[in-house]
């Protein structure tokens, strides 16, 4: 909730905001993969749709994190 409400303002002042955004986006990507796995365990079976969507979200977040990092460090 705090990340959703405050976003970039959570970045410590002594930390590069692009690096911080990259780190957070990669953490969120890992969380998306974990949520997909957890959802499949809850329903008790593999779901290609859940797996596909979780992976797509994770890939999009990681890619955006990479862009944040490249933007700061060309």
N, C-alpha and C positions, 0 to 999 in steps of 0.2 A: 504494500500500500504506500509506504513512504517513497519508494522509488517511483511509483506512478504519480504521486502528488508533487514531488520535489525534483525529480530528474537530475539535471546537471548541477543543481545547487548542493547536492550531496558530495560532490567532488571536493576533497580537501584542497585548501588554497595552495599547498606546496606540491601538488601533483598535477602533471600535464593533463588537462581535461580530455584531450583526444585519446591519450593512453588509458585514462580511467574509463572512458566510454567504450573503448575496445575491450578492456577487461570485463566490464559489466555485460556487454553484449555477448561475449563468449561464455560467461557464466550463465546467462539466460538461455543460450543455445544448449548448453549441457542440461539445464533444467527442463527444456522442452523435450529432449530425448528421454529424460527420466520420467516425465509426466506420461509420455506415450507408453513406456514400459509399465508404469504403475497402472494405467488405465487397462492395459491388456491383462494384467494380473487380477484386477478387480472383476473384470468380466469372465475371467477364467479361460480365456482362449486368445490365440493370436488373431489380430485384426489387421488385415493389409491396409485398410483405410486409415486406422489410427496410426499405424506405423508410418505410412506414407505422409500423412499430414504433420506428424511430430517431426519427422525428418526434414520435411520442407520448411517448417518454421525454424528449426535449428539451423539449417543451411542458410536461410535468409538472414537470420540474426548474426551468424558468424561472418557472412559475406559483408554485411554492413559494418561490423566491427573491423574487418580488414580494411574497408574503405576509410573508416575513421583514422586508422593508423597510417594508411598511405597518404591521406590528406595532410597529415601533420609531418610525415617523414617521406617526402617524395624521393 
